[in-house]
Amino acid sequence: LYSSLLYQQMSAWCSYHSFEGAAAFLRRHAQEEMTHMQRLFDYLTDTGSLPCITAIASPFAEYASLDELFRVTYEHEQLITQKINELAHAAMTSQDYPTFNFLQWYVAEQHEEEKLFKSVIDKLTLAGKSGEGLYFIDKELATLDTQN
């Protein structure tokens, strides 16, 4: 849920700074994160567990640049990868093979997420801080599919 809120907040920052392509990309990504959460909730309820949502911190709302914003997304995805790997390890060591198997989808998804955000950072680095370069990257982000 936090990931979805983070990307929605980042989308608002992008809109405020006229990066409409990045805003649309991040809105789609926020929706995708909600789908990921629902998938996890469904698994938990299917296995007889009761998912509980606790208080969620407000995501950071200010960034110095589009580059900084996407670096934060990449770092966030790396953190999520670490957490999913920890869950998969716990499932495997406790011999909960159905959960381990379920988590493999998330393991693969995280690989794609990190790859996606790293590619955006690489393009932003190539573009530099010039208005024209950022304009073209923003246009590309508008068409970039979150489902690689």
SERO-4910 file (N, C-alpha, C, O; in steps of 0.05 Angstrom, whole numbers):
BEGIN
 pado doro    nc1    nc2    nc3   cac1   cac2   cac3    cc1    cc2    cc3    oc1    oc2    oc3
  Leu    A     16    -24      0      0      0      0     17     25      0     12     45    -14
  Tyr    A     39     25     16     57     48     17     68     53    -11     70     77    -19
  Ser    A     76     33    -25     87     37    -52     67     51    -70     75     70    -85
  Ser    A     42     44    -69     22     57    -85     19     87    -77     18    104    -94
  Leu    A     19     92    -51     17    120    -41     41    136    -49     39    159    -57
  Leu    A     65    123    -47     89    137    -55     89    145    -84     95    168    -91
  Tyr    A     81    127   -102     81    133   -130     59    153   -137     62    169   -156
  Gln    A     36    152   -123     15    172   -128     25    199   -119     20    219   -134
  Gln    A     39    201    -97     50    227    -88     71    237   -107     72    261   -114
  Met    A     88    219   -117    108    227   -137     95    236   -163    104    255   -176
  Ser    A     73    224   -170     58    232   -193     48    261   -190     49    277   -209
  Ala    A     39    268   -166     30    295   -161     53    315   -164     49    336   -175
  Trp    A     76    307   -154    100    325   -156    106    329   -186    111    351   -194
  Cys    A    105    308   -201    111    310   -230     91    328   -244     99    345   -260
  Ser    A     65    325   -238     45    342   -250     50    371   -242     48    389   -259
  Tyr    A     56    376   -217     61    403   -208     84    416   -223     84    440   -228
  His    A    104    400   -230    127    410   -244    126    406   -275    146    407   -289
  Ser    A    102    400   -285     96    398   -313    109    374   -327    114    375   -351
  Phe    A    116    354   -312    125    329   -323    101    310   -326     99    291   -311
  Glu    A     84    316   -345     59    301   -348     63    272   -356     48    255   -347
  Gly    A     83    266   -372     89    239   -379     98    222   -355     88    200   -351
  Ala    A    115    233   -339    124    220   -315    101    216   -295     99    196   -282
  Ala    A     84    237   -294     61    235   -276     42    212   -284     33    197   -267
  Ala    A     37    210   -310     20    188   -320     32    161   -315     19    142   -306
  Phe    A     58    159   -320     73    134   -315     71    126   -285     65    103   -279
  Leu    A     75    145   -267     74    139   -239     46    133   -229     42    117   -211
  Arg    A     26    146   -241     -2    139   -234     -8    110   -241    -20     96   -226
  Arg    A      1    102   -265     -3     74   -274     11     56   -255      1     34   -248
  His    A     35     64   -247     51     47   -229     37     45   -201     38     24   -189
  Ala    A     26     67   -192     11     67   -166    -12     47   -168    -17     32   -148
  Gln    A    -26     47   -190    -48     28   -193    -38     -1   -194    -50    -19   -182
  Glu    A    -15     -5   -207     -4    -32   -208      4    -42   -180      0    -65   -174
  Glu    A     14    -24   -164     22    -31   -136     -3    -39   -120     -1    -57   -103
  Met    A    -25    -27   -125    -50    -35   -111    -58    -63   -120    -68    -78   -103
  Thr    A    -54    -69   -145    -60    -96   -155    -42   -116   -141    -51   -138   -134
  His    A    -17   -109   -138      2   -127   -124     -7   -132    -95     -6   -155    -85
  Met    A    -16   -111    -82    -26   -114    -55    -50   -132    -53    -53   -149    -36
  Gln    A    -69   -128    -72    -93   -144    -72    -86   -174    -77    -99   -191    -65
  Arg    A    -67   -179    -94    -58   -207    -99    -49   -220    -73    -55   -243    -68
  Leu    A    -33   -204    -58    -23   -214    -32    -46   -219    -12    -47   -239      2
  Phe    A    -64   -199    -11    -88   -202      7   -104   -227      0   -112   -242     17
  Asp    A   -108   -231    -26   -124   -254    -35   -110   -280    -27   -123   -299    -18
  Tyr    A    -84   -281    -30    -69   -305    -21    -72   -310      9    -78   -332     17
  Leu    A    -69   -289     24    -71   -292     53    -99   -301     61   -101   -320     78
  Thr    A   -119   -290     50   -146   -298     58   -152   -327     47   -166   -342     61
  Asp    A   -142   -333     24   -145   -361     13   -133   -382     31   -141   -405     32
  Thr    A   -112   -374     46    -98   -393     63   -108   -391     92    -96   -403    110
  Gly    A   -130   -376     97   -141   -375    123   -130   -354    142   -135   -355    166
  Ser    A   -114   -336    131   -103   -314    147   -120   -289    144   -134   -286    125
  Leu    A   -117   -271    164   -131   -246    163   -110   -224    159    -95   -217    178
  Pro    A   -109   -212    135    -90   -189    131    -99   -165    147   -123   -160    149
  Cys    A    -80   -151    159    -87   -127    175    -70   -104    165    -46   -106    161
  Ile    A    -83    -82    160    -69    -57    151    -64    -40    175    -83    -33    190
  Thr    A    -39    -34    180    -32    -17    203    -28     12    192    -31     17    168
  Ala    A    -21     30    210    -16     58    202      6     59    181     26     44    183
  Ile    A      2     76    162     22     78    140     32    107    140     17    126    141
  Ala    A     59    110    140     71    136    139     64    151    113     62    138     92
  Ser    A     62    177    115     58    193     91     83    193     74    105    196     85
  Pro    A     81    189     48    105    190     32    116    218     29    101    238     31
  Phe    A    142    220     25    155    246     21    144    259     -4    138    246    -24
  Ala    A    141    285     -3    127    299    -25    144    318    -41    136    328    -62
  Glu    A    169    324    -33    186    344    -47    211    331    -57    224    315    -43
  Tyr    A    219    338    -81    243    328    -93    257    351   -107    244    370   -116
  Ala    A    283    350   -108    299    371   -121    297    370   -151    301    390   -165
  Ser    A    292    346   -162    293    342   -191    279    316   -198    273    299   -181
  Leu    A    273    313   -224    261    288   -233    281    265   -229    273    243   -223
  Asp    A    306    271   -233    327    251   -228    326    241   -199    327    217   -194
  Glu    A    325    259   -180    324    251   -152    299    234   -147    300    214   -133
  Leu    A    276    243   -158    252    228   -154    255    199   -163    247    180   -149
  Phe    A    266    195   -187    269    168   -197    290    152   -182    289    127   -181
  Arg    A    310    166   -171    330    151   -155    316    141   -129    322    119   -120
  Val    A    298    157   -118    283    148    -94    266    124   -101    263    106    -85
  Thr    A    253    124   -125    237    101   -133    254     76   -135    246     55   -126
  Tyr    A    278     79   -147    296     56   -150    304     45   -123    304     21   -118
  Glu    A    312     63   -104    319     55    -77    296     41    -63    299     22    -49
  His    A    272     52    -68    248     40    -56    244     11    -66    238     -7    -51
  Glu    A    247      8    -92    243    -19   -104    265    -38    -94    259    -62    -90
  Gln    A    289    -28    -90    310    -45    -78    302    -54    -50    307    -77    -43
  Leu    A    291    -36    -35    282    -44     -8    259    -65     -9    259    -84      6
  Ile    A    241    -61    -27    219    -80    -30    230   -108    -39    221   -128    -29
  Thr    A    250   -107    -57    263   -132    -65    275   -147    -41    272   -171    -38
  Gln    A    289   -131    -24    301   -143      0    279   -155     18    283   -177     28
  Lys    A    257   -141     22    236   -152     39    223   -177     28    217   -196     42
  Ile    A    219   -177      2    207   -201    -11    226   -224     -9    218   -247     -4
  Asn    A    252   -219    -13    272   -241    -11    272   -252     18    275   -276     22
  Glu    A    269   -234     37    268   -243     65    244   -261     70    246   -281     84
  Leu    A    221   -253     59    197   -269     62    200   -297     48    192   -317     59
  Ala    A    212   -297     24    216   -322     10    235   -340     25    231   -364     27
  His    A    256   -328     37    275   -344     53    261   -356     77    265   -379     84
  Ala    A    244   -339     91    230   -349    114    211   -372    107    208   -392    121
  Ala    A    197   -369     84    179   -390     75    194   -416     69    185   -437     76
  Met    A    217   -413     56    233   -437     49    244   -450     74    242   -475     76
  Thr    A    255   -435     92    267   -447    116    246   -459    134    253   -478    149
  Ser    A    222   -449    133    201   -461    150    185   -483    134    165   -493    144
  Gln    A    195   -489    111    183   -510     94    154   -504     86    138   -522     83
  Asp    A    148   -478     83    122   -469     74    124   -466     43    126   -444     33
  Tyr    A    125   -488     30    130   -488      1    108   -475    -16    114   -462    -36
  Pro    A     82   -477     -8     62   -462    -24     67   -432    -23     65   -418    -43
  Thr    A     74   -421      0     80   -393      2    105   -386    -12    107   -365    -26
  Phe    A    126   -402    -10    150   -398    -25    144   -396    -55    154   -379    -69
  Asn    A    128   -415    -64    121   -416    -92    105   -390   -100    110   -378   -121
  Phe    A     86   -382    -83     71   -358    -88     89   -334    -90     85   -317   -108
  Leu    A    109   -332    -73    126   -309    -72    145   -307    -96    156   -286   -102
  Gln    A    148   -329   -111    166   -328   -134    156   -308   -155    172   -296   -170
  Trp    A    130   -304   -157    119   -284   -175    129   -257   -168    137   -241   -185
  Tyr    A    129   -251   -141    139   -225   -132    169   -222   -136    179   -200   -142
  Val    A    184   -244   -133    213   -243   -137    218   -235   -166    235   -217   -172
  Ala    A    204   -248   -185    208   -241   -213    198   -213   -219    211   -198   -235
  Glu    A    176   -205   -207    166   -178   -212    185   -157   -202    189   -136   -215
  Gln    A    198   -162   -180    217   -142   -169    242   -139   -187    252   -117   -190
  His    A    250   -161   -199    272   -159   -219    264   -140   -241    280   -123   -249
  Glu    A    240   -142   -251    230   -125   -272    227    -96   -263    234    -77   -278
  Glu    A    218    -92   -238    215    -65   -227    242    -51   -225    245    -28   -233
  Glu    A    261    -65   -214    288    -52   -211    300    -46   -239    311    -25   -242
  Lys    A    297    -64   -257    307    -60   -284    293    -35   -297    307    -19   -310
  Leu    A    267    -33   -294    252    -11   -305    262     16   -294    268     34   -309
  Phe    A    263     18   -267    271     44   -256    300     50   -260    308     74   -263
  Lys    A    317     30   -262    345     35   -268    347     46   -296    364     64   -301
  Ser    A    331     36   -315    333     46   -343    324     75   -344    334     91   -359
  Val    A    304     83   -328    295    111   -327    318    128   -316    323    150   -327
  Ile    A    331    119   -295    353    135   -283    375    138   -304    386    159   -307
  Asp    A    382    116   -318    403    117   -338    396    138   -360    414    153   -368
  Lys    A    371    138   -368    363    157   -389    364    186   -378    373    204   -393
  Leu    A    356    190   -354    357    216   -342    386    226   -339    392    249   -343
  Thr    A    404    207   -333    433    214   -331    443    222   -358    458    242   -361
  Leu    A    436    207   -379    444    214   -406    433    241   -415    447    257   -428
  Ala    A    409    247   -407    396    272   -416    407    296   -401    407    318   -412
  Gly    A    418    292   -377    428    314   -362    405    331   -351    383    322   -348
  Lys    A    411    356   -346    391    374   -334    379    392   -355    364    411   -348
  Ser    A    385    388   -380    375    406   -401    345    402   -404    334    380   -402
  Gly    A    332    424   -410    303    423   -413    295    405   -436    275    391   -434
  Glu    A    309    406   -458    302    390   -482    305    360   -476    287    345   -483
  Gly    A    326    352   -463    330    324   -456    308    314   -438    297    292   -441
  Leu    A    302    330   -417    280    322   -399    253    321   -412    237    304   -406
  Tyr    A    249    339   -431    224    339   -446    220    313   -461    199    301   -460
  Phe    A    241    303   -475    239    279   -490    236    254   -472    222    235   -478
  Ile    A    250    255   -449    246    232   -430    218    232   -419    206    211   -416
  Asp    A    208    255   -413    180    257   -403    161    246   -423    142    232   -416
  Lys    A    165    253   -449    148    242   -470    149    212   -471    129    198   -475
  Glu    A    173    201   -468    177    172   -469    163    159   -445    150    138   -448
  Leu    A    165    171   -422    152    160   -398    122    158   -401    109    140   -390
  Ala    A    111    176   -416     82    176   -421     73    151   -435     50    141   -431
  Thr    A     90    140   -451     83    116   -467     95     90   -456     89     68   -465
  Leu    A    112     93   -435    125     69   -424    106     53   -408     92     63   -390
  Asp    A    104     28   -415     86     10   -401     98      0   -375    122     -8   -375
  Thr    A     83      0   -354     93     -9   -328     94    -40   -327    108    -51   -311
  Gln    A     80    -53   -345     80    -82   -347    101    -91   -368     93    -98   -390
  Asn    A    126    -91   -361    147    -98   -380    142   -124   -394    157   -132   -410
***
